[in-house]
Amino acid sequence: MSPTILSLTATGSAVRALWVLALALLVLWMIDRMKPAAPRRPIPVRVDHTKAPLYQEPERPQKLRALANLSGGSVVVAALVACVVGFILAIALEVVGGLLGN
């Protein structure tokens, strides 16, 4: 690092921060004054007037299958999280034990 960066005072840092803020506001103002990239004319939108099918509640076997899948998935995810947390705690205890000279 250069010595000038290390020898900055609090006042110098504040002045540089104010310059950065002022220049950022100037750039934002300039961008705001620019023309938009999109044209102002309306864009035609095609609308489909066909009837949509009505909602039907899923049947009982589908509900039970979804419940079984979600339950099994949650058990697998919980087991993986428990393994990762246990591994991290084992490493942390090993590091702390090594630091204490145990």
N, C-alpha and C positions, 0 to 999 in steps of 0.2 A: 504494500500500500504506500501511497505517497504521503509524505509528512504533512501536507496541507490538509488532507482529509482528517488525519488524526488530531490536528491542532485547532479544529473548529471550536468556536465558543458557542454558547447557547444563543447569543444574539445573532451571530452569523448564521446559525442553523435556522433560526426563526425568520430571518430576512430571506434566505433561500426558499423556505417553505411558502412564504407570502408571494414570492415571485412565481413559484410553480402554480400556486392557486390562482393568481391573476392571469397567467398565461392560459391555464386550463379554462377559466371562465371566458376569456377572449375567444378561444377556439370554439367553445360551445356556442357562443353568440354568433360567430361567423357561420357555423354549420346550420344554426337555426334560421339564418337569413337566406340560405340557399334555396333554390327551387326544389320542390319534391321530384323524385325520379318517376313517380307514377303519373300517368295522364289524368286529367280532371274529368274526362268524358265518361259517361256511364258504361259499364260493361254488361252486355246482355247475359242473362242467366236463364237456362232452359229448366223448366219445372215439369216434373212427371206427375200426372194426375191419376195414376193407377192406384187401386186399393191395396193396402198392406194387410198381411194376415194378422189376425187377432192373437194376442198373447195367450198361450196355453200353459198352465202350470205343469211342471215336469211330473212324470209318473213316479210312483213309490220306489220301484227298483232303481231308477236313476238317482233319486234322492239318497237312498241307502248307499249306492256305489260312490257318490260324491262324498258322503260322510265318512265312509271307510277310507277313501283316498286321502282326504284331509287329515284324518286321525293318524294314519300311517305316516304321512309326510311330516306331521308335527313331531311324532316320536323320533323319526330319523334325524330331523333338524335339531331337536333337543339333545339327542345323543352326540351329534357332531359338535355342538356348542359346548357341551359338558367336557368332551375330550380336549378340545382346544383350550378351554379355561383351565382344566387340570394340568395340561402340559405347560401352560404359561406360569401357573402357580408353582409347579415343580421346578422350573428353571429359576424363578424368582427366589425360591427357598434355597436352591443350590448356590446361587450367587450370593445371597445374604450369608449363608453358612460359610462360604469361602472367604467373604470379607471379615467375618468374625473369627476366622481361624478355627473353625470347628472341624 
